[in-house]
Amino acid sequence: MANNKGRRRRFGSIRKLPSGRYQARYPGPDGVIRPADDTFATKGEAEEWLTRKEVEILDDEWIDPDAGAVLVTDYAATWIEERPGLRPKTVTLYRYLLRALIAPHFPTATVAEVKLARVRRWRKKLLDSGVSPVTAAKAYRLFRAIMNTAVDDGLIRRNPCRVKGAGSETSPERSVLTIRQVYALADAIGPRCRALVLLATFAGLRWAELAALRPEDIDLKACAVRVTRQISYPPGGGHMFGPPKSRAGVRVVPFADLIVPDLREHLDALPDDAVIVFTSPDGTPLRHSNFYRRNWMPALTATGFVGVHLHDLRHTGNQLAADEGANLRELMERMGHDSTAAALGYLHSTSARQRAIADAVGETARKALSKSTAKPKRSGTRLAHNEGDPS
């Protein structure tokens, strides 16, 4: 048998420690000699480890063990700053999630130190502490995206955010109002915002889209509203206008002629130099928080529709169109949603069909309003889809 004692290895080196264990060292692509993360019980185990490390280098899959030494908090903050095209609202959300839900659990951890088990414990702590499943899912998706970039940057080999189902969220089912309930809210909210409530319902617009509308965006003759922008509120105050939430958000939405008189009255009351349809009493753009405090919440108190959100009007309008036979493609176009499912490719919508949907909704609304002039009962926090009381 040949004596291999004293033979030099072609790659790396192995030495026996006083403890009896073996240490393996190797030269990285950068020329720096690095030891293995741990020692080995036998020389054969050390040799096997060196062989695998050499293959990593030859296959260009080697990860610099020092690269992942950056703190999670620093790397995540830089990640948010460097994301192109993020809307101010999204930046604010990401910063909050990092500050409140991620950083406190990884205050001194480096990117390389974050492992699957630690991510799993972090998520459980969030849920156990009372963080809602929806918010926990948002925080997890942000963390996963950040660590995906760490993989791309060569800081780590594999994303540790691999907790099955952790990024999924199930939001509570939204309330659907009846026609009479919508008009009860419109009556209660007052003349300044009455048209906003009706347009939010019958055109299914988002808050940011409603608050950015210009008088020329509403075509009373065609019974349609053109959506080309939305409002946002950057950190530090003020407001700015930008494109809608997605490319599909730029759209023309027909609405029922039923609400034309209310819209005409509102537009006629605007100053000749008005540049925004819905404003605060001093003529400035509406702010979401002020609207809720000054207009929306008093209207809910007056009607008894506790727990209803403005976004529920958009959901109601979507349901009304669906009840009139709108197919999935047509609903997505009305709501300004992007299509990602290939199965939707064969579904088509036409302007004539959109007009028919809007007219059908208006006819149904007229019938509902003519049935009774009684005010809706005031109880409950969820609104039934049928003509029953809120429940």
N, C-alpha and C positions, 0 to 999 in steps of 0.2 A: 504494500500500500504506500502511495506517495506521501511524503511528509510535507504538509502545507504550512507548517509553522514558519513564521517570518515572511510569508509571501505577502506582498503589497496588493491591496485591492485596486481594481481599475477605477472604481468610483467610490468616494467616501472612505471613511476609516472607522474602525471599531476598537475599543479598548475595554479591558476588564477593570472594573472599579474595585476598591478595597472591600466594598460590600459584597462582592461576588457577582453583581449584576453587570450588564454590558451597556456601554454608551455608544451611540452611533452619531457620526457627524458627516456633513456633506457640504460641498461648495455649491451655492446657489448660482443662478444665471448672472447675478450681479457680482460674483466673485467672493461674496461674504461666506465664511464658514459658519454653518449653523448646526446646532445639536438637535437631535430628535426631541419631541415634546416630553418624552418619558424614557426611562431606561428599560432594558429587556432582561428577562430571566435567563435566556440562552443566547449564545452567539448566533445560532441559526435564525432566531427571531430578528435579531438586529440586521443580519444580512438580507433577510426577506424585506424588511422595511426599507433599506437602502435601495434595493432593486426597484421597489415600487416608486420611490422618490425619483430615481433616475428616469423611469418611464414618464413620470409627470413632466419632467423638464424637457425630455425629448419630444413629447407630444404637445408642448406649449400649454400645458394645463397646470403649471406650477403656480401656487398662490404665495406671494410674499407674506410670511407670518407676521411681519411688522406692519403691513399695510392696513390691517383691520384694527390697529391700535387706537384709532380715532374714537372719541366718545360718541355714543349714540345720540346724545342731545345736540352735540355740535354738528354732527353729520346730518341729522334730521332738519335742523334749522337751516343749514345751507341748502339742503334738498328743496325745501319750500321756496327759498329765495330764488333758486335757479330754475324753477319750473316755468317754462314759457307759456304765455297765454292764459294763466289762471285769473279768474275774475276776482275782484276785491272781496266779494262775499266768500268765495272759496278759500282765499288766503286767510281770511279771518277765522274761518272754521278750522282749517288745518293748524293754525297757530294755537287755537284753543285746545284742540285735541292733543297736540304735543305738550303744551304747558300743563294741562290739567290731568290727562289720562295716561300719557306715555312717560314723560320725563320723571315724575315722582317715583316710578317703579324701576327706572334704569338710570339713576342719578350719576353713578360712576362707572357704569358698564361700557365697555368698548363694543364696537360692531362685531368684532370677532368672538366676543364672549357670549353673545346672545345665541342660545341654543333652543331647540324645539321645546324641551321640557320647561324652560323658563318662560317662553312665550305662552305656553299652555297655562302655567300658574298665574301669569299676569292677567290673562283674560278672565280666569276664574275669580281673581281678586276684584276685578272691575264689577263683575256681575254680583258677587257676594256683597259688595259695598253699596249696592243699590243703583248702580249705573244701568240705565235701560238697555235691553238687548239691541235696540236700534242704534243707540249711541256707541255701545261697545263694538258693534259691527263696523261702524264708521271708523273708529279708532284703529281697529284691527286692519281694515283695508288700507288705511294710510300707512301704518307700520309695514305692512306687506309690500306696498309700493316702494317705500324707502329702502327696504332690504333687497328688493329686486334690483334697484339701481346699484346697491353695494355689490351685488353679484356681477353686474355688468362692468363695474369699475375695477373688478378683480380684487376686492377687499376680502371677500369670502367665497367659498366654493358653492354653497347651496343656501337658499333662503330658509331661515329657521321658522318662518311663519307658514306652517303647513298643518294647522289645526283644522280638521275637516268641518265645514259648515260655519266656521267662525266669522266669515265675511258676509254671510247671508243675514238678511233682516226681514222680519215680517211686521210691517206697520199695522196698527189697528185699522180696521175697516172704517172708511170715511163715511160720515153721515150723508144721506141723500135727502134733500128737502122736497116737499111737494110744491107745486106752483103757488098755492095759496100761502104757504110758509115763506116762499121767496118774496112775495109781494107784501107780506106782513113785515118782513125785515126792511124792505124798501120804504114802506110807509113810516116805520119807526126811526129809521136812520136820518130822515129829513131831506129837504130839497137839494142840498149841496152834494150829497153822496147817493141819492136815490138812483140816478142813472148809472152810477158805478156798479151798484148791486145788480141791476138788471143786465148790464153789459157783461159783467163777470159771469153771470149765469147763462145767458142766451148766446154768448160768443165763446164761453169757456176760456177766458183770458187769465193769465197769471197776474198776481199783484204787480210785479215789476213791469209787466207790459201795460197794464191799465194806467199806472202812474206816469208812464212815458208817452201816452197818446197825445197827438197834436190834433187840433180841430180838423185839419185837412185829411187826417187818417180815417175819419168817419164819413162814409158816403150814405146819406139818408135815402137818396133816390134808389141806389142799388141795394140798400139794406145790407151793407157789408162794412167791415172794419179791416184796415190794412195794418199789419203788425210788422214793423221794421226795426224796432229798437226796444230796449228796456232800461230801467233806471237801476242804479246801484249806489250804495252809500259806503265810500271808502273809509277805512279807519282814520280817526282824527276829525271827522265831520265833513259836511258838504255832500254833494251828490254828483253823479256823472251819468251820461247816457252812453250806451254801447249796444252792440248787436244782441239779438235774442239769445236765449240759452243754448240753442243749437241751430244748425243750418235749417232744419225743418221749422224752426220758430219764425222764420220770415215767411209770412203767409197772408192770404186774404180770407177772412172768415165771414160767410154770410150769417145774418141773424134774422130772427122773425120780425116781420113788420109790426108786430104787436107793440114793440118797445120804441118805435120811431117817434111817437108823440113825446115821450119822456126825454128821449135824446135831443129832439129838436128844441124842446123847452130849455134844456140845460145849455145847449150850444148857443141859443139866442141870448141867454143871460150872460154869456161871457163878454168881457171887454173886447173892443175891436182889435186890440193889439195882443190878444191872448195867444200864447204859444203852447200852452198845455191845457188839456181838457179838464183834468181833475186837479185841483189845487187846495192848499190850506186857505183859511179865511184871509190871510194877508197876501195871497196870490203866489206863494212859493210852492215848489213841488211837494207833494204829499210825502211824509215819512211814515213808514209802516208802524212804528211804535206809537206815534202821535195819533194816527188814524184809529188804531185799536183802542187807545185810551179815551179819546174824545168822541168817537163816532160809533165804532163797532160794539164795544162793551155796553154802552148805554142802550143801544138797540136790542142787544140780547137780553138785557134786564127787562126792557119794556115788553118784549115778546115772550120771555120765559124760555128761550132756546139756549139754555145753558150748555156750554161745551162745543157750540158750533164755531167753526173757523171760516174765515173768508175763503180759503181754498176749497171748502166744501161746496161753494157755489160753482166753482169750475167742475168739480166732480159731479154735481147735480146736472149741469149742462151736458156733460159727457153722457150721463145716463139717459137724459131726455132724448138725445140724438140716437142712442143705441135702441131705445124703446121704439123709435120710429123706423127702425130697420137699417140704420147705418152699419155698414160692414167694418171690419177691423181697419182696413186701409183708410176708409173715410174718417173714422174716429181719430186715427193718428194724424191725419192732415188737419183736421179741425183743431186738435189739441197742440199741434206743433211738436210732435214726438218723432224722433229719428227711428227708422226701421232698421233692425239688425237681423231679423229672421228671414232666411232665404225663402221660407214658405210663403211670405207675403208678396213675393214678386209677381204672382199672377193676379193679385187683387188690384183693381183699378178704381179710381174715382174720377168723376167728371164734374165740371162746374154746374151742369144742369142737375146732377144728383145732389150736389151740395145745396143748391137753391131749394130743391124739393124737401130736403131734410129740414132746412130752416123754416120753410113754410108749414110743414107738418107739425113742427114743435109749436109754432105760433097758434095753429088751429087747436091743438090739444090744450094749450094754455088758456085760450079763450073759453073753451068749454068748461074747463075746471073753474075759472073765475065766475062763470055765469051760473054755476050750480048753486052756489051759496054765497052770501055776503057775510056770513058769520066769521068771526075771528077764530084763528086756531087756538086750541086749549094750550095752557102754559104749564107744562110739566115734563120732567125727564131730561136726559142728557144726550140720548141718541134719537135721531129722527128716522122714523120708518119710511121706507120707499113708497108704500101705498098711502092712501089718503087718511090714515090713522093719525093719532096724536103722536107727538114726539115720545119715544120710549127708549 
